[in-house]
């Protein structure tokens, strides 16, 4: 435009040049599809699949310092604060799950096992046998996951990036194991045995 080109023509030219330069990374499909990370890798794009990976892997400093929005130290400080918040949040979530395991999940499984054991004593069936075996396996998974989390919560790193990565790669996996087992356990327990609100109860808890 400084050379006399009209605004519309300048926009078209800049847009065309930009698209040609970056067309290899243009994607208009489903970014949540399982195929997209594979496609992104083919295009040479990074895939930051979690908060710590994004905070650690993405170069935030360059754009902020180049545009004079923040200095390098300010960028790093913001990253450290975000990492610390992530770590503390995950620690709270893990401690909560450990508590729920001992106070709710395991007692519910034990009560359901006692009920099914009494049923087997009265009339043994293959279906009940399978349910008992599955309940026992779920109880073992929940109990072992709680023990693992207690040990993982004692883990400490002086480096925030390493600690956040540990929470992301290790603690999250253990939490997911317990979550899957607890969800399945809920379906095998009676309302009297399952003391926590069910999903349907939480949805309609404020509505009769």
C-alpha positions, 0 to 999 in steps of 0.5 A, spaced: 500 500 500 505 504 501 507 503 493 500 505 491 497 498 491 489 498 493 488 495 500 483 490 497 489 488 492 494 488 497 490 483 502 489 478 496 497 478 495 499 478 502 494 472 503 496 468 497 503 469 498 502 466 505 497 461 503 503 458 498 508 459 504 504 455 509 499 451 505 503 444 507 500 445 514 493 448 512 488 443 515 480 443 515 478 436 517 477 434 524 482 436 529 480 431 534 480 425 529 485 419 531 488 420 524 490 428 525 496 426 529 498 421 524 497 427 519 500 432 523 507 428 524 507 427 516 507 434 515 512 435 520 508 439 526 509 438 533 503 434 537 503 437 544 497 433 547 497 435 554 498 442 558 505 440 560 507 438 553 505 444 550 508 449 556 515 445 555 515 444 548 512 450 544 516 456 543 512 462 546 518 466 548 520 468 540 513 471 539 513 475 545 520 478 545 520 479 538 513 483 538 516 486 545 510 484 549 514 481 554 521 480 556 524 473 556 524 472 563 517 474 564 515 469 559 519 463 563 516 466 569 509 465 566 511 458 564 513 456 571 507 459 574 503 455 569 507 448 570 506 449 578 499 450 578 498 444 573 502 440 578 498 442 584 492 441 581 494 434 579 496 432 586 489 434 589 486 430 584 490 424 585 490 425 593 482 425 592 482 419 588 486 415 593 481 418 599 475 415 594 478 409 593 479 407 601 472 410 603 468 408 597 470 404 591 473 398 595 468 398 601 463 398 595 466 392 592 467 388 598 460 389 600 458 387 593 462 381 593 459 379 600 452 379 597 454 375 591 458 370 595 451 369 599 448 368 593 453 363 590 452 359 597 444 359 596 444 357 588 451 357 584 451 360 577 456 361 572 453 368 571 455 370 578 461 366 578 463 371 572 461 377 576 465 375 582 471 374 578 470 381 575 469 384 582 475 381 585 479 383 579 476 391 579 478 391 587 485 389 586 486 394 580 483 400 584 487 398 591 493 397 587 492 403 583 491 407 590 498 404 592 501 406 586 499 413 587 501 414 594 508 412 592 507 417 586 505 423 590 511 422 594 515 423 588 519 430 588 523 434 583 526 440 584 525 442 576 518 444 575 518 441 568 521 434 570 515 434 575 510 436 571 512 431 566 512 426 571 505 428 573 503 427 566 506 421 564 506 417 570 500 419 575 495 421 570 496 414 567 495 411 574 489 415 575 486 413 569 486 406 571 483 407 577 477 411 573 476 406 568 475 400 574 471 405 578 466 406 572 465 399 571 465 397 579 459 402 579 455 398 574 456 391 578 454 395 585 447 396 588 445 403 589 445 401 597 452 399 596 455 405 591 455 411 596 457 416 591 452 420 586 451 416 580 452 420 573 444 420 572 443 423 579 448 428 578 445 430 572 438 431 575 440 433 582 437 439 582 431 437 578 425 433 580 
